[in-house]
């Protein structure tokens, strides 16, 4: 079966949810609501023999009662009933069944392993493709498919193939807070039929997907996977988080998705040789997703940095140089511009710009970063949000607004790639009503709305930007 | 001058703020308010020749108008007026002057460097000790001294010597959100007189301080510093964040605190040889502060882990084993306990515990972690908060409450050291009114109130715990 035909998965005209319920604590209840909430335009057919409607949508007792064909079935019934369901599906022209149920091969139980194989055999017999079992299926906001509550309805350019359901929803939920938007996110679990190679190949050829993110625990066919990965990585950035890197992780992977995790050393070599990008951990994976989907291509290492006081400036310079960036001295013609407005600091201020020494002058971080944006000595900019000065809200807030607005203007002006750094902090419930944390939360909302890439620390920003630079240097060579 | 006498700094009977103002955007205004707000019990003397009161506190035109002696002077006037101030101080028995003003040697200007030297000379002549210049001074909540707004009024056991004012307030503000509380935090800037060695020696001998945190850009006397550092590290954990590790960072340090940053390689060797702990970056520094001040001593590497679904479990196992921990298999007697309540998963569940497979059983993460707490196979526990399940608030919230309450009970029970993992996320302003983020913020408040150590990721928790284990292993040997 050719993989190029997988586009049908993401454009169903009708979806049936078998085992649909009104139990909102179960996926069998959630999927019907998701289709309605996310605006699925085709026919929605909840299947439940005991109810006339499910959440107000007309329900059917079984597949054969549905008038016309069905493209796509979300199977929420027990695994042992799935072979019979597949037979019924074949009568209705179903092309794809997403098998939600777990407790399959990953339990390690012999009967579950045999049941999986039977399901695969029956599906092949009827020419039906399977996603799963043991997975959440598809989030594709453009057509109204979702696997979770409160995900963005706005589609984007990040496509993802993710073996873990939880990691797929975490990526969407946490990534969305950083401004990431998605074309298609596939949680595919045990990969009984359609597997990582199929989805990766599809996303590589998908014009709606510009960046590919993957979480794999194991692969079904290493040789095919490597060929597809190499081909995909030539077409667009492919960012891989590998689960099961260690003995304990591999053991957990076997009881999670029945995966053989393989040697991590081999994985690392394969990812590198294929030209893909390897994430160090979950946060790094999200950072790389933000960087590759939101940061303009950066082609050199000369960086201009603003934000924070002297100690932050010192540490910022350290972290950037440690990442291989060139924290170039402040150019003399920028000094001359500063001299006009701030004669007291013109020969003292440096790069990174220490905001605390600018007190009492008529310039701030945004002004200096704007000068850097126009200057040929810099390849890219890092604008940090000053998060504390020894002052009161009336004095501090306008300074932060000036930075936020200024950085957004630089981003929109497009003269130089810019990334913003703004901390994440462990806020308690009392902080939610405090002016300081509300100020920073408002800033984050502004960045998300303006599609400005931002990172929680300069170290994480630098690490992600470094991978962007490496990627475009590889592409250029 | 003997350093053992520095205790007078932290127990002033009277504080004069020279150059006090009602300008709330200036430290000269803030310091008076801080003394009042933080409950300083001694006499507060704002000095301002033009005003009868400052924020309602009776002001004096000059030092000599104050009845009686003054212990401690916060000098908020221009640097060039400081030599004359020191002469006036000597008339009033002042022992310590904190010189707030910057734009001193760090500007690189010859006249500023000379002025610093003159200030030092005059201070020595009158036997007055100096903190600064170019620094925020002292936060000591136990006596009512503060350098910032909204810092905890409750004292704690973390003492800190920090060359950067901004890094000192960031440590207090960010650390406080994680439950850290402080004995004394000294921002000492250019270290013209009292320097890093003096404060480190003092904190090492201070019974109120159990953990020492340091941020250094340079040291004045390397030999003395190393001896003091080695001695301090023998007495309590000393966690060092070094600024100026690179060429660019060293340059920034010279214009920040006029420091000679020195070779970072030498620093690393010195920190290691002295038995101190080296932080990798600011977040790591805070993590280590949380770990050493809040986590019970951990003496082995066998870890039990709960929280999150299968993908999170796999990655958690990986990150712990990569840090050198032993993610031991779930013991058979714990399996037997689980079998009674959850026969469907007893032979399938592992360590880490995958919360998603427990659906429909009568046990959750807190129950399994409690079993681990009582079991001799584990040296310590990591309890993660499950942050997303495909469900609705009414179903999800009680599960999170059960985890939070259960983890707190394990912490209070004291059978095993436990650290909690709960994400920080980049929340926008709309998230502040969303049930999910409020739920997690409420959990954080519960952890802070119960003094439970928590970390934003399992990788960061593992890294900090590893340093704790290493430390106690060194101590034991």
Interface residues (C-beta under 8 A of the other chain):
Chain A: X24 X25 X26 X27 X30 X102 X103 X106 X107 X108 X109 X136 X147 X148 X149 X150 X162 X163 X164 X165 X166 X167 X168 X169 X170 X173 X174 X177 X178 X215 X217 X241 X243 X244 X245 X246 X247 X248 X249 X251 X252 X253 X255 X256 X257 X281 X282 X283 X308 X309 X310 X311 X312 X313 X314 X315 X316 X317 X318 X319 X320 X321 X322 X327 X329 X344 X347 X348 X349 X350 X352 X354 X356 X357 X387 X388 X390 X391 X392 X394 X395 X422 X423 X424 X425 X426 X427 X428 X429 X430 X431 X432 X434 X436 X438 X441 X442 X444 X445 X448 X454 X456 X457 X459
Chain B: X24 X25 X26 X27 X30 X102 X103 X106 X107 X108 X109 X136 X147 X148 X149 X150 X162 X163 X164 X165 X166 X167 X168 X169 X170 X173 X174 X177 X178 X215 X217 X241 X243 X244 X245 X246 X247 X248 X249 X251 X252 X253 X255 X256 X257 X281 X282 X283 X308 X309 X310 X311 X312 X313 X314 X315 X316 X317 X318 X319 X320 X321 X322 X327 X329 X344 X347 X348 X349 X350 X352 X354 X356 X357 X387 X388 X390 X391 X392 X394 X395 X422 X423 X424 X425 X426 X427 X428 X429 X430 X431 X432 X434 X436 X438 X441 X442 X444 X445 X448 X454 X456 X457 X459
